[in-house]
């Protein structure tokens, strides 16, 4: 029978646990989350467990990655259910700090890890400062936990790219594991924000995955045809407000032109009611 999960709320307690595990020769995995866990998070945990002996998951709603008019207060928080789910998955410890434990100066940090230009386009253009907040808290978590590996979902492709680039640029000794997006049977990408959708909005939200499918069906005709096919989905769906639709080279995150051949990543963000959702998929242009 596995040992019961440990719930840790302080940096000191995490470092004590990690120190003991390292002394025993264990590899450490970190699964950073903002809680309201679903099957997508479970897949992150399973992947992390394949690469380490001890799995630590953080549950922390990071105020630095929310803008002044975003859904920080509405973001779902289910700490008891999250702990139960993580325990059932065999996670060794959950780190649930208060905001003041991570940001002693009142929810912000004077020292910020900048995402650079890529942090100002796509998600970064719609959510100014978002990725600076993400990279800053991820750096803090890496400093606190000192993991050998860390698992991130591929659903936020821009985040995954930026975290990997940060690790490379700052020579951080962490292997980043990208975990494929988990979807409902009808194609909707799992997201903690899905819990805020009404039944009607939940149906409307399928426009994102339908747009990706439409883009993929036009891949043999090039980037412009892919964009047109995806955009047509939103033109016929009045319940969804498209934020952006873009196609990039997943190796560089540079915008792809019609002359591009090889792998491309279609990125979409849209607002369904009051809820903002993102999705992406990779295709190949012959």
C-alpha positions as CSV (number, residue, x, y, z in Angstrom):
1,X,0.0,0.0,0.0
2,X,1.5,3.4,-1.0
3,X,2.4,5.9,1.7
4,X,-0.2,8.6,2.2
5,X,0.3,11.9,0.4
6,X,2.0,14.7,2.3
7,X,0.4,18.1,2.1
8,X,3.1,20.8,2.4
9,X,2.4,24.5,2.7
10,X,5.9,26.0,3.3
11,X,9.1,26.2,1.2
12,X,11.0,24.8,4.2
13,X,8.9,21.7,4.3
14,X,9.3,21.0,0.6
15,X,13.1,21.4,0.8
16,X,13.3,19.1,3.8
17,X,11.3,16.4,1.9
18,X,13.4,16.8,-1.3
19,X,16.6,16.8,0.7
20,X,15.7,13.4,2.3
21,X,14.7,12.0,-1.1
22,X,17.9,13.1,-2.7
23,X,19.9,11.6,0.1
24,X,18.2,8.3,-0.6
25,X,19.2,8.6,-4.3
26,X,15.8,9.4,-5.6
27,X,14.9,11.3,-8.8
28,X,12.4,14.1,-8.3
29,X,9.6,15.1,-10.6
30,X,7.5,18.3,-10.4
31,X,4.0,18.7,-11.8
32,X,3.0,22.4,-11.5
33,X,-0.7,23.1,-11.6
34,X,-3.2,25.7,-10.6
35,X,-5.6,23.2,-9.2
36,X,-9.2,22.3,-10.2
37,X,-7.6,19.1,-11.5
38,X,-8.9,16.9,-14.3
39,X,-7.8,14.0,-16.4
40,X,-5.3,16.2,-18.2
41,X,-3.5,16.8,-15.0
42,X,-3.7,13.1,-14.2
43,X,-1.8,12.4,-17.4
44,X,0.9,14.9,-16.4
45,X,1.3,13.0,-13.1
46,X,1.5,9.6,-14.9
47,X,4.1,10.9,-17.3
48,X,6.2,12.4,-14.5
49,X,6.0,9.2,-12.5
50,X,7.6,7.3,-15.5
51,X,10.7,9.5,-15.1
52,X,11.2,9.8,-11.4
53,X,11.0,8.1,-8.1
54,X,9.3,10.9,-6.1
55,X,6.5,13.0,-7.6
56,X,5.6,16.4,-6.1
57,X,2.7,18.4,-7.5
58,X,2.2,22.1,-6.8
59,X,-1.3,23.5,-6.6
60,X,-1.0,27.3,-6.7
61,X,-3.2,29.9,-8.5
62,X,-0.4,32.3,-9.5
63,X,-1.7,35.9,-9.3
64,X,1.2,37.2,-11.4
65,X,-0.1,35.5,-14.6
66,X,-3.6,37.1,-14.4
67,X,-4.3,40.6,-15.7
68,X,-6.4,43.2,-13.8
69,X,-9.6,42.3,-15.7
70,X,-9.1,38.5,-15.9
71,X,-10.7,35.7,-13.9
72,X,-8.3,35.4,-10.9
73,X,-11.2,35.6,-8.4
74,X,-13.5,33.3,-10.5
75,X,-10.8,30.7,-11.2
76,X,-12.0,27.4,-9.7
77,X,-10.3,26.3,-6.5
78,X,-11.0,22.8,-5.2
79,X,-8.1,22.0,-2.8
80,X,-9.7,19.0,-1.0
81,X,-10.7,17.3,-4.2
82,X,-7.3,18.1,-5.7
83,X,-5.5,16.4,-2.8
84,X,-7.7,13.4,-3.0
85,X,-7.1,13.0,-6.8
86,X,-3.4,13.4,-6.4
87,X,-3.3,10.9,-3.6
88,X,-5.2,8.4,-5.8
89,X,-2.6,8.9,-8.5
90,X,0.2,8.0,-6.1
91,X,1.7,11.5,-5.8
92,X,4.1,11.6,-2.9
93,X,3.5,15.3,-1.9
94,X,1.4,18.2,-2.8
95,X,2.7,21.7,-2.3
96,X,-0.2,24.1,-1.5
97,X,1.4,27.4,-0.5
98,X,-0.4,30.6,0.3
99,X,0.3,33.6,-1.9
100,X,2.5,35.2,0.8
101,X,4.7,32.1,0.9
102,X,5.6,32.3,-2.7
103,X,5.4,36.1,-3.1
104,X,6.3,37.7,0.3
105,X,5.8,41.2,-1.1
106,X,2.0,40.8,-1.6
107,X,1.4,38.7,-4.6
108,X,4.0,40.2,-6.9
109,X,7.8,39.9,-7.5
110,X,10.1,42.8,-8.0
111,X,12.4,40.4,-9.9
112,X,10.8,39.1,-13.0
113,X,11.8,36.5,-15.6
114,X,11.0,38.1,-18.9
115,X,9.5,36.0,-21.8
116,X,11.0,38.5,-24.3
117,X,9.3,39.3,-27.6
118,X,7.5,36.0,-27.8
119,X,5.8,36.9,-24.6
120,X,4.1,39.8,-26.3
121,X,2.4,38.0,-29.3
122,X,-0.5,35.6,-29.4
123,X,-1.4,34.8,-25.8
124,X,1.0,37.5,-24.7
125,X,-0.7,40.2,-26.8
126,X,-4.1,39.3,-25.4
127,X,-2.8,38.9,-21.9
128,X,0.1,41.4,-21.4
129,X,2.6,40.2,-18.8
130,X,1.0,36.8,-18.6
131,X,4.1,34.8,-19.6
132,X,6.4,36.9,-17.5
133,X,4.2,35.9,-14.6
134,X,4.3,32.2,-15.7
135,X,8.1,32.1,-16.1
136,X,8.7,33.9,-12.8
137,X,6.6,31.5,-10.8
138,X,7.9,28.4,-12.7
139,X,11.5,29.6,-11.9
140,X,10.5,30.0,-8.2
141,X,9.0,26.5,-8.2
142,X,12.2,25.0,-9.8
143,X,14.2,26.8,-7.1
144,X,12.1,25.5,-4.3
145,X,11.7,21.9,-5.5
146,X,14.9,21.5,-7.6
147,X,13.3,18.7,-9.7
148,X,15.1,16.5,-12.2
149,X,12.1,16.6,-14.5
150,X,8.9,18.7,-14.7
151,X,5.8,17.9,-16.7
152,X,3.8,20.5,-18.7
153,X,0.8,20.1,-21.0
154,X,1.0,20.7,-24.7
155,X,-2.4,22.4,-24.7
156,X,-0.6,25.7,-23.9
157,X,1.9,25.4,-26.7
158,X,3.3,28.8,-26.2
159,X,3.9,28.3,-22.5
160,X,5.7,25.0,-23.1
161,X,7.9,26.6,-25.8
162,X,8.8,29.4,-23.4
163,X,9.5,27.2,-20.5
164,X,11.8,25.0,-22.6
165,X,13.6,28.1,-23.9
166,X,14.0,29.5,-20.4
167,X,15.5,26.3,-19.1
168,X,17.9,26.3,-22.1
169,X,18.8,30.0,-21.8
170,X,19.3,29.9,-18.0
171,X,21.1,26.5,-18.0
172,X,18.6,25.1,-15.5
173,X,19.2,21.4,-14.7
174,X,15.6,20.4,-15.4
175,X,14.3,18.1,-18.1
176,X,10.9,19.4,-19.5
177,X,8.4,16.8,-20.4
178,X,5.7,17.8,-22.8
179,X,2.4,15.8,-22.3
180,X,-0.1,15.6,-25.1
181,X,-3.5,17.3,-24.7
182,X,-6.2,15.2,-23.2
183,X,-9.7,15.6,-24.9
184,X,-13.3,14.8,-24.2
185,X,-14.8,12.2,-26.6
186,X,-16.3,15.1,-28.6
187,X,-12.9,16.7,-29.0
188,X,-13.0,19.5,-26.4
189,X,-9.6,20.0,-24.8
190,X,-9.8,19.5,-21.0
191,X,-9.3,22.7,-19.1
192,X,-10.0,23.7,-15.5
193,X,-11.9,26.7,-17.0
194,X,-14.4,24.2,-18.6
195,X,-16.1,24.0,-15.2
196,X,-17.2,27.7,-15.7
197,X,-19.1,27.0,-18.9
198,X,-22.8,26.6,-19.0
199,X,-24.3,23.6,-20.9
200,X,-24.9,25.8,-24.0
201,X,-21.4,27.4,-23.8
202,X,-19.9,23.9,-23.5
203,X,-21.5,23.0,-26.8
204,X,-20.3,26.3,-28.4
205,X,-16.8,25.6,-27.1
206,X,-16.5,22.7,-29.6
207,X,-15.8,25.4,-32.2
208,X,-12.2,25.4,-31.2
209,X,-11.5,21.8,-31.9
210,X,-13.7,21.9,-35.0
211,X,-11.5,24.8,-36.3
212,X,-8.4,22.8,-35.7
213,X,-9.9,19.8,-37.6
214,X,-10.9,22.1,-40.5
215,X,-7.3,23.5,-40.6
216,X,-5.9,20.0,-40.7
217,X,-8.1,19.0,-43.5
218,X,-6.7,21.8,-45.7
219,X,-3.0,21.1,-44.8
220,X,-2.2,19.8,-48.3
221,X,-3.2,23.3,-49.7
222,X,-0.9,25.4,-47.5
223,X,-1.0,27.8,-44.6
224,X,-3.5,30.3,-46.1
225,X,-6.0,27.6,-46.9
226,X,-5.7,26.2,-43.4
227,X,-6.4,29.6,-41.9
228,X,-9.4,30.1,-44.2
229,X,-10.8,26.7,-43.3
230,X,-10.5,27.3,-39.6
231,X,-11.9,30.9,-39.8
232,X,-15.0,29.6,-41.6
233,X,-15.9,27.6,-38.5
234,X,-16.1,30.8,-36.4
235,X,-17.9,32.8,-39.0
236,X,-20.8,30.3,-38.7
237,X,-20.7,30.2,-34.9
238,X,-22.1,33.4,-33.2
239,X,-21.7,32.0,-29.7
240,X,-17.9,32.2,-29.8
241,X,-15.7,35.3,-30.0
242,X,-12.4,34.5,-31.7
243,X,-9.4,36.1,-30.1
244,X,-6.7,34.9,-32.4
245,X,-6.0,32.1,-35.0
246,X,-2.4,31.6,-36.1
247,X,-0.1,29.0,-37.6
248,X,3.5,28.8,-36.4
249,X,6.5,26.6,-36.9
250,X,6.6,24.6,-33.7
251,X,10.4,24.4,-33.8
252,X,10.8,28.2,-33.6
253,X,7.3,29.6,-32.9
254,X,7.8,31.9,-35.9
255,X,4.6,32.6,-37.9
256,X,4.4,30.3,-40.9
257,X,3.9,31.6,-44.4
258,X,2.3,30.0,-47.4
259,X,5.7,28.9,-48.6
260,X,6.2,26.8,-45.5
261,X,6.5,23.0,-45.7
262,X,6.8,20.5,-42.9
263,X,5.3,20.6,-39.4
264,X,3.0,23.5,-38.4
265,X,1.1,24.2,-35.3
266,X,-2.3,25.8,-35.4
267,X,-3.1,27.9,-32.4
268,X,-6.5,29.2,-31.4
269,X,-7.9,31.3,-28.6
270,X,-11.6,32.3,-28.2
271,X,-14.0,33.6,-25.6
272,X,-17.1,31.5,-25.0
273,X,-19.4,33.5,-22.8
274,X,-17.1,34.9,-20.1
275,X,-14.7,32.0,-20.3
276,X,-11.5,32.2,-22.4
277,X,-10.2,29.0,-23.9
278,X,-7.2,28.0,-25.9
279,X,-6.3,24.9,-28.1
280,X,-3.8,23.8,-30.7
281,X,-2.8,21.0,-33.0
282,X,0.2,20.0,-35.1
283,X,-0.1,19.1,-38.7
284,X,2.3,18.6,-41.6
285,X,2.3,20.5,-44.9
286,X,3.6,18.3,-47.6
